[in-house]
């Protein structure tokens, strides 16, 4: 039988293509071998080092760093991950290579929960990000804007206090502090954003409040759960666990809520209310450039403010009170400091906070031991770079284990001990030993606001009430990793109105 020349040619092309691909791969491998890559633990086929990511992840990654080095290169399925667990390594990433690591990796959650990567938290480094960051720092979260909303935060703390007074009566009762902190933090953010409260007796629509609380809680939990599809794409394509389907459904509900907020505040073309809220600032910007400031951009900013502002503050308040209940002498010292600087004739306010040095030390120590986002938000290398004298390839996902840095015995004396005194005379510019809110271009723009919310609430609760543990046993301090780092066991405590009442 005569051979078909077309099939023969096609076979040659296939063979040539395979040989060419192998040749290119070998050349790339030779190039990589010549590079001084960071050390890497033994890996498994296909999944690489994913089997080493055990819960709680920040602890398992700390163990890896202790065994193999503070700068590691991990292979997680199809992704290359740079794990940094030292202040010097973090400094290299967020100073020398700040622009290189200013990008975010493309993840399933950022696609579905961030309006297709268009929010300030995840959008790629470039003109859009610069403009969104400018809006956040100059229009929404500037010092002047934070000052303008101080009365809102003061009012919300008073409402929290009054509710606890009503619950206590004249005795000591058990209080679910976790739920109280979540409710308070959520109300603070929604009142500043849209002048609307979703917890408490004066909630306008209980069903709406219940619905949105559930949507945000589910969204935070789903985004915080490890998604293997981000590292093994074939799992994402199959979506066997229905992760993507859940994200799509939740985002539709979230978008409906956010659109209602926009429309209620003049986003539907109606007259904007007189009171100047955060959302009004955004809508005014849309009036100047409607093609740029679309509903998606505005809703994305509101969503970031709401989710990040609520979860960070409530979680830190819960950890702080847990630590103080386990260290009652520290709580008594805060109380004495407030009495000396504020007195018992009035409630403390935000203007008092700079004078309350020990209270600030307690908050700093809480953020050191329990940073809100223990691995920070991931970054991605836009080009090859050098970190700690190691070569890092373009496209590597950067994970900075802030939790491990904050507990490194080479960096901190008695790192696992609760010692607020260590921050006496602390200089915030002392390297990268304390980075609870990240650093560099993509550091959290809401850090100053979070400190005000946490300081005012924590100080007021200590000034107004006596607090004790429920039993003799210490409060359980076990943590697990979500989008933030919540306690496994929600905090409950015994509460009694303090006499004399301020």
SEKOL-236369 format. One line per 8 residues: number of its first residue (from 0); their letters; for each residue x, y, z of C-alpha. Coordinates in nm, 2 decimals. Example, Ala and Ser with C-alpha at 12.3 -4.5 7.8 and 13.67 -1.06 7.14 Angstrom:
REM SEKOL-236369
0> AS> 1.23/-0.45/0.78 ~ 1.37/-0.11/0.71
END
This chain:
REM SEKOL-236369
0> XXXXXXXX> 0.00/0.00/0.00 ~ 0.14/0.34/-0.09 ~ 0.21/0.57/0.20 ~ 0.00/0.89/0.23 ~ 0.25/1.18/0.22 ~ 0.02/1.40/0.42 ~ 0.01/1.16/0.71 ~ 0.38/1.12/0.69
8> XXXXXXXX> 0.44/1.50/0.70 ~ 0.19/1.53/0.99 ~ 0.38/1.27/1.19 ~ 0.71/1.45/1.13 ~ 0.56/1.77/1.25 ~ 0.43/1.61/1.57 ~ 0.77/1.45/1.64 ~ 0.95/1.77/1.57
16> XXXXXXXX> 0.72/1.96/1.80 ~ 0.77/1.72/2.09 ~ 1.15/1.73/2.04 ~ 1.15/2.11/2.03 ~ 0.94/2.13/2.34 ~ 1.17/1.89/2.53 ~ 1.47/2.10/2.41 ~ 1.32/2.42/2.53
24> XXXXXXXX> 1.22/2.26/2.86 ~ 1.58/2.13/2.91 ~ 1.72/2.48/2.84 ~ 1.48/2.63/3.09 ~ 1.57/2.37/3.35 ~ 1.94/2.44/3.29 ~ 1.88/2.81/3.34 ~ 1.68/2.75/3.66
32> XXXXXXXX> 1.96/2.52/3.79 ~ 2.21/2.80/3.75 ~ 1.99/3.03/3.95 ~ 2.03/3.06/4.33 ~ 1.67/2.95/4.42 ~ 1.55/2.94/4.78 ~ 1.56/2.61/4.95 ~ 1.27/2.37/4.91
40> XXXXXXXX> 1.14/2.07/5.12 ~ 1.09/1.73/4.94 ~ 0.78/1.74/4.73 ~ 0.53/1.49/4.59 ~ 0.44/1.44/4.22 ~ 0.15/1.66/4.09 ~ 0.06/1.83/4.42 ~ 0.41/1.94/4.51
48> XXXXXXXX> 0.40/2.07/4.87 ~ 0.03/2.10/4.92 ~ 0.02/1.81/5.15 ~ 0.23/2.01/5.40 ~ -0.04/2.29/5.43 ~ -0.21/2.15/5.74 ~ -0.45/2.34/5.96 ~ -0.39/2.58/6.12
56> XXXXXXXX> -0.18/2.67/5.81 ~ 0.02/2.95/5.98 ~ 0.16/2.69/6.23 ~ 0.24/2.43/5.98 ~ 0.42/2.68/5.76 ~ 0.61/2.81/6.07 ~ 0.74/2.45/6.12 ~ 0.85/2.44/5.76
64> XXXXXXXX> 1.05/2.76/5.80 ~ 1.21/2.64/6.12 ~ 1.32/2.32/5.95 ~ 1.43/2.45/5.61 ~ 1.48/2.83/5.64 ~ 1.29/3.16/5.66 ~ 1.28/3.20/5.28 ~ 1.14/2.90/5.10
72> XXXXXXXX> 1.03/2.81/4.75 ~ 0.73/2.58/4.74 ~ 0.55/2.41/4.46 ~ 0.18/2.40/4.52 ~ 0.03/2.22/4.23 ~ 0.07/2.44/3.93 ~ 0.18/2.74/4.13 ~ 0.52/2.85/4.26
80> XXXXXXXX> 0.50/2.99/4.61 ~ 0.76/3.21/4.79 ~ 0.72/3.17/5.17 ~ 0.88/3.44/5.38 ~ 0.90/3.42/5.76 ~ 1.16/3.68/5.87 ~ 1.15/4.06/5.91 ~ 1.45/4.10/5.67
88> XXXXXXXX> 1.28/3.89/5.40 ~ 0.96/4.09/5.44 ~ 1.16/4.41/5.42 ~ 1.31/4.29/5.09 ~ 0.97/4.22/4.95 ~ 0.80/4.54/5.07 ~ 1.08/4.79/5.01 ~ 1.34/4.69/4.75
96> XXXXXXXX> 1.09/4.48/4.56 ~ 0.77/4.66/4.66 ~ 0.67/4.74/4.29 ~ 0.76/4.38/4.18 ~ 0.53/4.24/4.45 ~ 0.25/4.50/4.41 ~ 0.04/4.25/4.21 ~ -0.21/4.00/4.34
104> XXXXXXXX> -0.24/3.64/4.22 ~ -0.55/3.55/4.02 ~ -0.77/3.34/4.25 ~ -1.12/3.20/4.22 ~ -1.25/3.41/4.51 ~ -1.10/3.73/4.36 ~ -1.28/3.66/4.03 ~ -1.62/3.60/4.19
112> XXXXXXXX> -1.62/3.82/4.51 ~ -1.43/4.12/4.37 ~ -1.62/4.22/4.06 ~ -1.38/4.03/3.83 ~ -1.07/4.16/4.01 ~ -1.17/4.52/4.01 ~ -1.17/4.61/4.38 ~ -0.88/4.78/4.55
120> XXXXXXXX> -0.79/4.46/4.74 ~ -0.72/4.24/4.44 ~ -0.70/4.45/4.12 ~ -0.37/4.43/3.94 ~ -0.11/4.70/4.00 ~ -0.16/4.98/3.75 ~ -0.37/5.29/3.68 ~ -0.70/5.14/3.82
128> XXXXXXXX> -0.54/5.03/4.14 ~ -0.36/5.37/4.19 ~ -0.69/5.56/4.15 ~ -0.88/5.32/4.38 ~ -0.60/5.35/4.64 ~ -0.61/5.73/4.61 ~ -0.98/5.73/4.67 ~ -0.95/5.50/4.98
136> XXXXXXXX> -0.66/5.70/5.14 ~ -0.77/6.06/5.05 ~ -1.15/6.05/5.02 ~ -1.27/5.76/5.24 ~ -1.01/5.67/5.51 ~ -0.81/6.00/5.55 ~ -0.75/6.14/5.90 ~ -1.00/6.42/5.84
144> XXXXXXXX> -1.27/6.17/5.73 ~ -1.19/5.94/6.03 ~ -1.23/6.25/6.25 ~ -1.56/6.34/6.09 ~ -1.71/6.00/6.18 ~ -1.59/5.99/6.54 ~ -1.93/6.08/6.67 ~ -2.08/5.78/6.48
152> XXXXXXXX> -1.83/5.55/6.64 ~ -1.89/5.71/6.98 ~ -2.27/5.66/6.95 ~ -2.23/5.30/6.85 ~ -2.01/5.23/7.15 ~ -2.27/5.39/7.38 ~ -2.54/5.17/7.23 ~ -2.33/4.86/7.29
160> XXXXXXXX> -2.27/4.98/7.65 ~ -2.64/5.05/7.71 ~ -2.74/4.71/7.58 ~ -2.49/4.54/7.82 ~ -2.62/4.75/8.11 ~ -2.97/4.64/8.04 ~ -2.86/4.27/8.02 ~ -2.66/4.29/8.34
168> XXXXXXXX> -2.92/4.45/8.57 ~ -2.76/4.46/8.91 ~ -2.59/4.12/8.90 ~ -2.32/3.94/8.70 ~ -2.43/3.75/8.40 ~ -2.28/3.55/8.11 ~ -2.23/3.75/7.79 ~ -2.17/3.62/7.44
176> XXXXXXXX> -1.89/3.86/7.35 ~ -1.82/3.73/7.00 ~ -2.17/3.82/6.88 ~ -2.16/4.15/7.05 ~ -1.83/4.24/6.88 ~ -1.95/4.13/6.54 ~ -2.27/4.33/6.58 ~ -2.09/4.64/6.70
184> XXXXXXXX> -1.82/4.63/6.43 ~ -2.08/4.58/6.16 ~ -2.30/4.86/6.28 ~ -2.00/5.10/6.29 ~ -1.91/5.03/5.93 ~ -2.27/5.04/5.79 ~ -2.34/5.36/5.98 ~ -2.03/5.53/5.83
192> XXXXXXXX> -2.09/5.39/5.49 ~ -2.47/5.43/5.45 ~ -2.61/5.57/5.77 ~ -2.79/5.24/5.84 ~ -2.78/5.00/6.14 ~ -2.83/4.62/6.10 ~ -2.82/4.51/6.46 ~ -3.01/4.64/6.76
200> XXXXXXXX> -3.37/4.73/6.85 ~ -3.41/5.01/6.60 ~ -3.33/4.80/6.29 ~ -3.57/4.90/6.01 ~ -3.60/4.57/5.84 ~ -3.52/4.26/6.05 ~ -3.54/4.02/5.75 ~ -3.31/4.23/5.54
208> XXXXXXXX> -3.06/4.25/5.83 ~ -3.08/3.88/5.88 ~ -3.03/3.81/5.51 ~ -2.72/4.03/5.46 ~ -2.56/3.91/5.79 ~ -2.59/3.56/5.66 ~ -2.45/3.64/5.32 ~ -2.15/3.82/5.45
216> XXXXXXXX> -2.07/3.55/5.71 ~ -2.10/3.27/5.44 ~ -1.88/3.48/5.20 ~ -1.61/3.54/5.46 ~ -1.61/3.17/5.55 ~ -1.60/3.05/5.19 ~ -1.32/3.30/5.09 ~ -1.12/3.20/5.39
224> XXXXXXXX> -1.14/2.82/5.32 ~ -0.85/2.68/5.12 ~ -0.95/2.62/4.76 ~ -0.75/2.35/4.60 ~ -0.88/2.46/4.26 ~ -0.65/2.76/4.28 ~ -0.35/2.53/4.28 ~ -0.48/2.23/4.08
232> XXXXXXXX> -0.68/2.38/3.79 ~ -0.85/2.05/3.69 ~ -1.03/2.05/4.03 ~ -1.16/2.40/3.95 ~ -1.28/2.29/3.61 ~ -1.47/2.00/3.76 ~ -1.59/2.19/4.07 ~ -1.67/1.86/4.24
240> XXXXXXXX> -1.74/2.03/4.58 ~ -1.95/2.31/4.42 ~ -1.72/2.58/4.55 ~ -1.75/2.80/4.24 ~ -2.12/2.75/4.23 ~ -2.16/2.86/4.59 ~ -1.94/3.17/4.52 ~ -2.16/3.27/4.22
248> XXXXXXXX> -2.48/3.23/4.43 ~ -2.34/3.42/4.72 ~ -2.21/3.70/4.51 ~ -2.55/3.75/4.34 ~ -2.70/3.80/4.69 ~ -2.41/4.03/4.79 ~ -2.45/4.23/4.47 ~ -2.82/4.28/4.53
256> XXXXXXXX> -2.76/4.41/4.88 ~ -2.48/4.65/4.76 ~ -2.69/4.78/4.47 ~ -2.98/4.85/4.71 ~ -2.73/5.06/4.93 ~ -2.62/5.25/4.62 ~ -2.98/5.32/4.50 ~ -3.10/5.42/4.85
264> XXXXXXXX> -2.84/5.69/4.87 ~ -2.90/5.85/4.54 ~ -2.73/5.61/4.31 ~ -3.05/5.56/4.11 ~ -3.06/5.93/4.01 ~ -3.27/6.05/4.31 ~ -3.15/6.33/4.53 ~ -2.86/6.25/4.76
272> XXXXXXXX> -2.93/6.29/5.13 ~ -2.78/6.59/5.30 ~ -2.58/6.39/5.56 ~ -2.23/6.32/5.42 ~ -2.16/5.94/5.43 ~ -1.89/5.74/5.27 ~ -2.12/5.62/4.99 ~ -2.21/5.99/4.91
280> XXXXXXXX> -1.84/6.06/4.85 ~ -1.83/5.78/4.60 ~ -2.15/5.89/4.43 ~ -2.02/6.24/4.40 ~ -1.72/6.11/4.22 ~ -1.95/5.92/3.98 ~ -2.12/6.24/3.89 ~ -1.79/6.39/3.78
288> XXXXXXXX> -1.68/6.08/3.58 ~ -1.98/5.85/3.53 ~ -1.80/5.63/3.27 ~ -1.52/5.55/3.51 ~ -1.70/5.53/3.85 ~ -1.95/5.26/3.75 ~ -2.18/5.09/4.00 ~ -1.94/4.79/4.00
296> XXXXXXXX> -1.65/5.02/4.11 ~ -1.86/5.18/4.38 ~ -2.00/4.85/4.50 ~ -1.65/4.70/4.51 ~ -1.52/4.97/4.73 ~ -1.82/4.94/4.97 ~ -1.78/4.57/4.99 ~ -1.41/4.59/5.08
304> XXXXXXXX> -1.48/4.85/5.35 ~ -1.76/4.64/5.49 ~ -1.60/4.30/5.49 ~ -1.25/4.40/5.59 ~ -1.36/4.66/5.84 ~ -1.61/4.43/6.02 ~ -1.40/4.11/6.04 ~ -1.07/4.27/6.14
312> XXXXXXXX> -1.21/4.48/6.43 ~ -1.45/4.22/6.57 ~ -1.18/3.94/6.56 ~ -0.91/4.16/6.73 ~ -1.16/4.27/7.00 ~ -1.24/3.91/7.08 ~ -0.87/3.81/7.10 ~ -0.79/4.12/7.31
320> XXXXXXXX> -1.06/4.05/7.57 ~ -0.96/3.68/7.58 ~ -0.60/3.78/7.66 ~ -0.72/4.02/7.93 ~ -0.95/3.77/8.09 ~ -0.65/3.54/8.11 ~ -0.43/3.82/8.25 ~ -0.66/4.01/8.49
328> XXXXXXXX> -0.37/4.23/8.62 ~ -0.33/4.37/8.27 ~ -0.71/4.45/8.26 ~ -0.68/4.62/8.60 ~ -0.39/4.83/8.48 ~ -0.60/4.95/8.18 ~ -0.88/5.04/8.42 ~ -0.64/5.24/8.64
336> XXXXXXXX> -0.50/5.42/8.34 ~ -0.84/5.52/8.22 ~ -0.94/5.64/8.57 ~ -0.63/5.85/8.59 ~ -0.66/6.01/8.25 ~ -1.03/6.02/8.19 ~ -1.19/5.99/8.53 ~ -1.52/5.83/8.62
344> XXXXXXXX> -1.74/6.14/8.55 ~ -1.76/6.07/8.17 ~ -1.70/5.80/7.91 ~ -1.37/5.80/7.73 ~ -1.37/5.92/7.37 ~ -1.13/5.89/7.08 ~ -0.94/6.20/7.18 ~ -0.84/6.02/7.50
352> XXXXXXXX> -0.68/5.72/7.32 ~ -0.34/5.88/7.26 ~ -0.30/5.93/7.64 ~ -0.39/5.57/7.72 ~ -0.05/5.42/7.64 ~ -0.10/5.09/7.82 ~ -0.43/5.03/7.64 ~ -0.24/5.09/7.31
360> XXXXXXXX> 0.03/4.85/7.42 ~ -0.23/4.58/7.48 ~ -0.38/4.63/7.14 ~ -0.03/4.61/6.98 ~ 0.05/4.29/7.17 ~ -0.28/4.14/7.06 ~ -0.21/4.22/6.70 ~ 0.14/4.07/6.74
368> XXXXXXXX> 0.01/3.74/6.89 ~ -0.30/3.72/6.67 ~ -0.26/3.92/6.35 ~ -0.60/3.96/6.17 ~ -0.46/3.80/5.85 ~ -0.18/3.57/5.97 ~ -0.04/3.51/5.62 ~ -0.13/3.86/5.49
376> XXXXXXXX> -0.31/3.89/5.16 ~ -0.10/3.71/4.89 ~ 0.11/3.90/4.64 ~ 0.26/3.80/4.31 ~ 0.60/3.87/4.15 ~ 0.55/4.06/3.82 ~ 0.92/3.98/3.72 ~ 1.22/3.79/3.84
384> XXXXXXXX> 1.37/3.95/4.16 ~ 1.61/3.88/4.45 ~ 1.49/3.83/4.80 ~ 1.74/3.76/5.08 ~ 2.01/3.68/4.82 ~ 1.78/3.42/4.66 ~ 1.65/3.44/4.30 ~ 1.27/3.44/4.28
392> XXXXXXXX> 1.10/3.36/3.95 ~ 0.84/3.58/3.79 ~ 0.48/3.47/3.87 ~ 0.57/3.33/4.22 ~ 0.29/3.38/4.48 ~ 0.42/3.56/4.79 ~ 0.30/3.44/5.13 ~ 0.44/3.64/5.43
400> XXXXXXXX> 0.38/3.45/5.75 ~ 0.33/3.75/5.98 ~ 0.21/3.51/6.25 ~ 0.55/3.34/6.25 ~ 0.75/3.66/6.23 ~ 0.56/3.79/6.54 ~ 0.65/3.47/6.73 ~ 1.01/3.44/6.63
408> XXXXXXXX> 1.24/3.40/6.94 ~ 1.52/3.56/6.73 ~ 1.30/3.87/6.70 ~ 1.11/3.89/7.02 ~ 1.19/3.81/7.38 ~ 0.96/3.54/7.52 ~ 0.76/3.56/7.19 ~ 0.46/3.34/7.30
416> XXXXXXXX> 0.41/3.53/7.62 ~ 0.15/3.81/7.66 ~ 0.37/4.11/7.75 ~ 0.22/4.45/7.66 ~ 0.51/4.62/7.84 ~ 0.74/4.52/7.55 ~ 0.58/4.81/7.35 ~ 0.67/5.08/7.60
424> XXXXXXXX> 0.88/5.33/7.40 ~ 0.81/5.13/7.08 ~ 0.91/5.29/6.75 ~ 0.67/5.19/6.48 ~ 0.96/5.23/6.23 ~ 1.16/4.95/6.39 ~ 1.19/4.73/6.08 ~ 0.93/4.47/5.98
432> XXXXXXXX> 0.90/4.29/6.32 ~ 0.53/4.39/6.35 ~ 0.32/4.38/6.03 ~ -0.04/4.29/6.13 ~ -0.18/4.51/5.85 ~ 0.08/4.43/5.58 ~ 0.33/4.68/5.44 ~ 0.43/4.86/5.13
440> XXXXXXXX> 0.21/4.98/4.85 ~ -0.06/4.73/4.93 ~ -0.06/4.76/5.30 ~ -0.41/4.80/5.46 ~ -0.53/5.16/5.42 ~ -0.78/5.11/5.71 ~ -0.52/5.04/5.98 ~ -0.57/5.38/6.15
448> XXXXXXXX> -0.95/5.34/6.15 ~ -0.93/4.99/6.29 ~ -0.71/5.11/6.58 ~ -0.97/5.37/6.67 ~ -1.26/5.13/6.66 ~ -1.08/4.87/6.86 ~ -0.94/5.12/7.12 ~ -1.26/5.29/7.18
456> XXXXXXXX> -1.47/4.98/7.22 ~ -1.22/4.79/7.44 ~ -1.15/5.09/7.66 ~ -1.52/5.17/7.71 ~ -1.60/4.81/7.81 ~ -1.32/4.80/8.06 ~ -1.41/5.15/8.20 ~ -1.78/5.06/8.24
464> XXXXXXXX> -1.79/4.69/8.35 ~ -1.62/4.43/8.57 ~ -1.52/4.12/8.37 ~ -1.44/3.77/8.48 ~ -1.39/3.43/8.32 ~ -1.69/3.19/8.34 ~ -1.49/2.94/8.54 ~ -1.15/2.88/8.69
472> XXXXXXXX> -1.01/2.75/8.36 ~ -0.84/3.00/8.13 ~ -1.01/3.11/7.81 ~ -0.94/2.87/7.53 ~ -0.70/3.05/7.29 ~ -0.71/2.79/7.00 ~ -0.73/2.95/6.66 ~ -0.82/2.84/6.31
480> XXXXXXXX> -0.75/3.00/5.98 ~ -1.03/3.17/5.78 ~ -1.02/3.49/5.58 ~ -0.90/3.63/5.92 ~ -0.79/3.42/6.23 ~ -1.09/3.37/6.45 ~ -1.10/3.17/6.78 ~ -1.22/2.81/6.75
488> XXXXXXXX> -1.44/2.86/7.06 ~ -1.64/3.19/7.06 ~ -1.57/3.41/7.36 ~ -1.81/3.42/7.65 ~ -1.74/3.60/7.98 ~ -1.91/3.71/8.31 ~ -2.01/4.08/8.31 ~ -2.12/4.32/8.59
496> XXXXXX> -2.18/4.69/8.58 ~ -1.90/4.88/8.74 ~ -1.97/5.10/9.04 ~ -1.96/5.40/9.04 ~ -2.09/5.41/8.68 ~ -1.92/5.66/8.45
END
